[in-house]
Amino acid sequence: MDTEKAIRTGDMVQQVRHVMHNVAPKLLPDDKAIREWLSGIAPDYAKKAGKTPKDAPSEISLIMKK
């Protein structure tokens, strides 16, 4: 869904952390664990080292699927 290929894994970790904090704050894992969860499904461009590109969207909209 990232048509601009601008979202990095670190950005998505923060989004997942936010959702989990709102849903189940007592079960919130550390960022390293969330990053490991995402590593298997993240595309190669998202795994690149460095800062998020300046043209990346400032807001990421997440769509939950069953």
LOTOR-528731 format. One record per atom (N, C-alpha, C): residue number from 1; residue in one letter; x, y, z. Coordinates in nm, 3 decimals. Example, Ala and Ser with C-alpha at 12.3 -4.5 7.8 and 13.67 -1.06 7.14 Angstrom:
<pos 1 | code a | px 1.319 | py -0.569 | pz 0.780>
<pos 1 | code a | px 1.230 | py -0.450 | pz 0.780>
<pos 1 | code a | px 1.320 | py -0.330 | pz 0.780>
<pos 2 | code s | px 1.285 | py -0.225 | pz 0.708>
<pos 2 | code s | px 1.367 | py -0.106 | pz 0.714>
<pos 2 | code s | px 1.290 | py 0.003 | pz 0.787>
This chain:
<pos 1 | code m | px 0.082 | py -0.120 | pz 0.000>
<pos 1 | code m | px 0.000 | py 0.000 | pz 0.000>
<pos 1 | code m | px 0.086 | py 0.126 | pz 0.000>
<pos 2 | code d | px 0.215 | py 0.111 | pz 0.021>
<pos 2 | code d | px 0.306 | py 0.225 | pz 0.020>
<pos 2 | code d | px 0.349 | py 0.251 | pz -0.124>
<pos 3 | code t | px 0.263 | py 0.317 | pz -0.199>
<pos 3 | code t | px 0.289 | py 0.338 | pz -0.342>
<pos 3 | code t | px 0.410 | py 0.426 | pz -0.368>
<pos 4 | code e | px 0.444 | py 0.513 | pz -0.275>
<pos 4 | code e | px 0.560 | py 0.601 | pz -0.291>
<pos 4 | code e | px 0.690 | py 0.536 | pz -0.243>
<pos 5 | code k | px 0.678 | py 0.419 | pz -0.184>
<pos 5 | code k | px 0.793 | py 0.345 | pz -0.130>
<pos 5 | code k | px 0.879 | py 0.432 | pz -0.040>
<pos 6 | code a | px 0.815 | py 0.498 | pz 0.053>
<pos 6 | code a | px 0.884 | py 0.593 | pz 0.140>
<pos 6 | code a | px 0.881 | py 0.554 | pz 0.288>
<pos 7 | code i | px 0.797 | py 0.460 | pz 0.326>
<pos 7 | code i | px 0.784 | py 0.425 | pz 0.468>
<pos 7 | code i | px 0.893 | py 0.325 | pz 0.504>
<pos 8 | code r | px 0.964 | py 0.354 | pz 0.610>
<pos 8 | code r | px 1.072 | py 0.267 | pz 0.657>
<pos 8 | code r | px 1.020 | py 0.181 | pz 0.772>
<pos 9 | code t | px 1.092 | py 0.075 | pz 0.800>
<pos 9 | code t | px 1.052 | py -0.017 | pz 0.906>
<pos 9 | code t | px 1.040 | py 0.055 | pz 1.040>
<pos 10 | code g | px 1.132 | py 0.146 | pz 1.068>
<pos 10 | code g | px 1.128 | py 0.220 | pz 1.195>
<pos 10 | code g | px 1.001 | py 0.301 | pz 1.210>
<pos 11 | code d | px 0.953 | py 0.359 | pz 1.098>
<pos 11 | code d | px 0.828 | py 0.434 | pz 1.101>
<pos 11 | code d | px 0.711 | py 0.340 | pz 1.134>
<pos 12 | code m | px 0.712 | py 0.223 | pz 1.073>
<pos 12 | code m | px 0.604 | py 0.129 | pz 1.095>
<pos 12 | code m | px 0.608 | py 0.072 | pz 1.236>
<pos 13 | code v | px 0.727 | py 0.054 | pz 1.291>
<pos 13 | code v | px 0.740 | py 0.009 | pz 1.430>
<pos 13 | code v | px 0.667 | py 0.106 | pz 1.522>
<pos 14 | code q | px 0.686 | py 0.235 | pz 1.500>
<pos 14 | code q | px 0.621 | py 0.335 | pz 1.584>
<pos 14 | code q | px 0.469 | py 0.332 | pz 1.568>
<pos 15 | code q | px 0.422 | py 0.306 | pz 1.446>
<pos 15 | code q | px 0.277 | py 0.297 | pz 1.424>
<pos 15 | code q | px 0.218 | py 0.175 | pz 1.494>
<pos 16 | code v | px 0.285 | py 0.062 | pz 1.481>
<pos 16 | code v | px 0.237 | py -0.061 | pz 1.546>
<pos 16 | code v | px 0.240 | py -0.043 | pz 1.698>
<pos 17 | code r | px 0.346 | py 0.019 | pz 1.748>
<pos 17 | code r | px 0.357 | py 0.045 | pz 1.893>
<pos 17 | code r | px 0.239 | py 0.129 | pz 1.941>
<pos 18 | code h | px 0.204 | py 0.232 | pz 1.865>
<pos 18 | code h | px 0.094 | py 0.320 | pz 1.902>
<pos 18 | code h | px -0.039 | py 0.243 | pz 1.907>
<pos 19 | code v | px -0.064 | py 0.161 | pz 1.806>
<pos 19 | code v | px -0.187 | py 0.083 | pz 1.803>
<pos 19 | code v | px -0.191 | py -0.014 | pz 1.920>
<pos 20 | code m | px -0.081 | py -0.084 | pz 1.942>
<pos 20 | code m | px -0.078 | py -0.181 | pz 2.052>
<pos 20 | code m | px -0.093 | py -0.113 | pz 2.187>
<pos 21 | code h | px -0.036 | py 0.004 | pz 2.202>
<pos 21 | code h | px -0.049 | py 0.078 | pz 2.328>
<pos 21 | code h | px -0.196 | py 0.111 | pz 2.356>
<pos 22 | code n | px -0.269 | py 0.145 | pz 2.251>
<pos 22 | code n | px -0.411 | py 0.177 | pz 2.268>
<pos 22 | code n | px -0.497 | py 0.054 | pz 2.292>
<pos 23 | code v | px -0.457 | py -0.060 | pz 2.234>
<pos 23 | code v | px -0.537 | py -0.181 | pz 2.243>
<pos 23 | code v | px -0.503 | py -0.264 | pz 2.368>
<pos 24 | code a | px -0.374 | py -0.285 | pz 2.390>
<pos 24 | code a | px -0.332 | py -0.371 | pz 2.502>
<pos 24 | code a | px -0.202 | py -0.320 | pz 2.561>
<pos 25 | code p | px -0.207 | py -0.211 | pz 2.637>
<pos 25 | code p | px -0.083 | py -0.151 | pz 2.689>
<pos 25 | code p | px 0.000 | py -0.243 | pz 2.778>
<pos 26 | code k | px -0.064 | py -0.337 | pz 2.846>
<pos 26 | code k | px 0.010 | py -0.427 | pz 2.935>
<pos 26 | code k | px 0.088 | py -0.533 | pz 2.857>
<pos 27 | code l | px 0.052 | py -0.553 | pz 2.731>
<pos 27 | code l | px 0.119 | py -0.654 | pz 2.648>
<pos 27 | code l | px 0.219 | py -0.592 | pz 2.551>
<pos 28 | code l | px 0.246 | py -0.464 | pz 2.564>
<pos 28 | code l | px 0.331 | py -0.393 | pz 2.470>
<pos 28 | code l | px 0.476 | py -0.442 | pz 2.476>
<pos 29 | code p | px 0.526 | py -0.499 | pz 2.364>
<pos 29 | code p | px 0.666 | py -0.542 | pz 2.361>
<pos 29 | code p | px 0.759 | py -0.425 | pz 2.332>
<pos 30 | code d | px 0.889 | py -0.450 | pz 2.338>
<pos 30 | code d | px 0.983 | py -0.343 | pz 2.305>
<pos 30 | code d | px 0.994 | py -0.328 | pz 2.153>
<pos 31 | code d | px 1.056 | py -0.219 | pz 2.110>
<pos 31 | code d | px 1.066 | py -0.188 | pz 1.967>
<pos 31 | code d | px 1.141 | py -0.296 | pz 1.890>
<pos 32 | code k | px 1.239 | py -0.356 | pz 1.953>
<pos 32 | code k | px 1.318 | py -0.460 | pz 1.885>
<pos 32 | code k | px 1.230 | py -0.579 | pz 1.848>
<pos 33 | code a | px 1.141 | py -0.618 | pz 1.937>
<pos 33 | code a | px 1.050 | py -0.730 | pz 1.910>
<pos 33 | code a | px 0.956 | py -0.696 | pz 1.795>
<pos 34 | code i | px 0.902 | py -0.576 | pz 1.794>
<pos 34 | code i | px 0.812 | py -0.535 | pz 1.687>
<pos 34 | code i | px 0.887 | py -0.533 | pz 1.554>
<pos 35 | code r | px 1.010 | py -0.483 | pz 1.555>
<pos 35 | code r | px 1.092 | py -0.478 | pz 1.433>
<pos 35 | code r | px 1.114 | py -0.621 | pz 1.379>
<pos 36 | code e | px 1.136 | py -0.716 | pz 1.469>
<pos 36 | code e | px 1.155 | py -0.855 | pz 1.428>
<pos 36 | code e | px 1.028 | py -0.910 | pz 1.364>
<pos 37 | code w | px 0.912 | py -0.874 | pz 1.419>
<pos 37 | code w | px 0.785 | py -0.919 | pz 1.360>
<pos 37 | code w | px 0.773 | py -0.869 | pz 1.217>
<pos 38 | code l | px 0.811 | py -0.744 | pz 1.195>
<pos 38 | code l | px 0.794 | py -0.681 | pz 1.065>
<pos 38 | code l | px 0.901 | py -0.722 | pz 0.964>
<pos 39 | code s | px 1.013 | py -0.773 | pz 1.011>
<pos 39 | code s | px 1.125 | py -0.801 | pz 0.921>
<pos 39 | code s | px 1.091 | py -0.902 | pz 0.812>
<pos 40 | code g | px 1.006 | py -0.995 | pz 0.841>
<pos 40 | code g | px 0.970 | py -1.097 | pz 0.742>
<pos 40 | code g | px 0.878 | py -1.048 | pz 0.632>
<pos 41 | code i | px 0.805 | py -0.940 | pz 0.659>
<pos 41 | code i | px 0.708 | py -0.892 | pz 0.560>
<pos 41 | code i | px 0.744 | py -0.757 | pz 0.501>
<pos 42 | code a | px 0.843 | py -0.691 | pz 0.558>
<pos 42 | code a | px 0.881 | py -0.558 | pz 0.509>
<pos 42 | code a | px 0.952 | py -0.571 | pz 0.373>
<pos 43 | code p | px 0.917 | py -0.485 | pz 0.277>
<pos 43 | code p | px 0.987 | py -0.488 | pz 0.149>
<pos 43 | code p | px 1.130 | py -0.437 | pz 0.163>
<pos 44 | code d | px 1.214 | py -0.467 | pz 0.065>
<pos 44 | code d | px 1.356 | py -0.430 | pz 0.072>
<pos 44 | code d | px 1.378 | py -0.281 | pz 0.091>
<pos 45 | code y | px 1.299 | py -0.197 | pz 0.023>
<pos 45 | code y | px 1.320 | py -0.052 | pz 0.035>
<pos 45 | code y | px 1.294 | py -0.003 | pz 0.177>
<pos 46 | code a | px 1.207 | py -0.071 | pz 0.251>
<pos 46 | code a | px 1.175 | py -0.031 | pz 0.388>
<pos 46 | code a | px 1.286 | py -0.068 | pz 0.485>
<pos 47 | code k | px 1.370 | py -0.161 | pz 0.446>
<pos 47 | code k | px 1.477 | py -0.209 | pz 0.534>
<pos 47 | code k | px 1.606 | py -0.129 | pz 0.518>
<pos 48 | code k | px 1.609 | py -0.036 | pz 0.425>
<pos 48 | code k | px 1.730 | py 0.042 | pz 0.404>
<pos 48 | code k | px 1.766 | py 0.121 | pz 0.529>
<pos 49 | code a | px 1.895 | py 0.133 | pz 0.552>
<pos 49 | code a | px 1.942 | py 0.210 | pz 0.667>
<pos 49 | code a | px 1.930 | py 0.359 | pz 0.638>
<pos 50 | code g | px 1.927 | py 0.437 | pz 0.742>
<pos 50 | code g | px 1.923 | py 0.583 | pz 0.726>
<pos 50 | code g | px 1.790 | py 0.642 | pz 0.763>
<pos 51 | code k | px 1.783 | py 0.771 | pz 0.746>
<pos 51 | code k | px 1.662 | py 0.845 | pz 0.782>
<pos 51 | code k | px 1.551 | py 0.824 | pz 0.679>
<pos 52 | code t | px 1.430 | py 0.851 | pz 0.723>
<pos 52 | code t | px 1.316 | py 0.848 | pz 0.633>
<pos 52 | code t | px 1.331 | py 0.960 | pz 0.531>
<pos 53 | code p | px 1.302 | py 0.933 | pz 0.404>
<pos 53 | code p | px 1.314 | py 1.039 | pz 0.302>
<pos 53 | code p | px 1.228 | py 1.160 | pz 0.335>
<pos 54 | code k | px 1.273 | py 1.277 | pz 0.294>
<pos 54 | code k | px 1.199 | py 1.400 | pz 0.322>
<pos 54 | code k | px 1.062 | py 1.401 | pz 0.255>
<pos 55 | code d | px 1.050 | py 1.334 | pz 0.141>
<pos 55 | code d | px 0.922 | py 1.333 | pz 0.070>
<pos 55 | code d | px 0.826 | py 1.225 | pz 0.121>
<pos 56 | code a | px 0.863 | py 1.157 | pz 0.228>
<pos 56 | code a | px 0.777 | py 1.054 | pz 0.286>
<pos 56 | code a | px 0.654 | py 1.120 | pz 0.348>
<pos 57 | code p | px 0.542 | py 1.050 | pz 0.344>
<pos 57 | code p | px 0.421 | py 1.107 | pz 0.405>
<pos 57 | code p | px 0.442 | py 1.129 | pz 0.555>
<pos 58 | code s | px 0.392 | py 1.240 | pz 0.604>
<pos 58 | code s | px 0.408 | py 1.269 | pz 0.747>
<pos 58 | code s | px 0.310 | py 1.188 | pz 0.831>
<pos 59 | code e | px 0.207 | py 1.137 | pz 0.769>
<pos 59 | code e | px 0.108 | py 1.058 | pz 0.839>
<pos 59 | code e | px 0.090 | py 0.926 | pz 0.766>
<pos 60 | code i | px 0.095 | py 0.818 | pz 0.839>
<pos 60 | code i | px 0.077 | py 0.685 | pz 0.782>
<pos 60 | code i | px -0.061 | py 0.636 | pz 0.820>
<pos 61 | code s | px -0.143 | py 0.599 | pz 0.721>
<pos 61 | code s | px -0.273 | py 0.544 | pz 0.755>
<pos 61 | code s | px -0.266 | py 0.393 | pz 0.747>
<pos 62 | code l | px -0.306 | py 0.332 | pz 0.856>
<pos 62 | code l | px -0.306 | py 0.186 | pz 0.865>
<pos 62 | code l | px -0.445 | py 0.132 | pz 0.839>
<pos 63 | code i | px -0.451 | py 0.025 | pz 0.763>
<pos 63 | code i | px -0.579 | py -0.041 | pz 0.736>
<pos 63 | code i | px -0.566 | py -0.182 | pz 0.789>
<pos 64 | code m | px -0.651 | py -0.217 | pz 0.881>
<pos 64 | code m | px -0.647 | py -0.349 | pz 0.940>
<pos 64 | code m | px -0.726 | py -0.446 | pz 0.853>
<pos 65 | code k | px -0.667 | py -0.562 | pz 0.828>
<pos 65 | code k | px -0.734 | py -0.665 | pz 0.750>
<pos 65 | code k | px -0.750 | py -0.789 | pz 0.836>
<pos 66 | code k | px -0.852 | py -0.867 | pz 0.807>
<pos 66 | code k | px -0.875 | py -0.990 | pz 0.881>
<pos 66 | code k | px -0.779 | py -1.096 | pz 0.833>
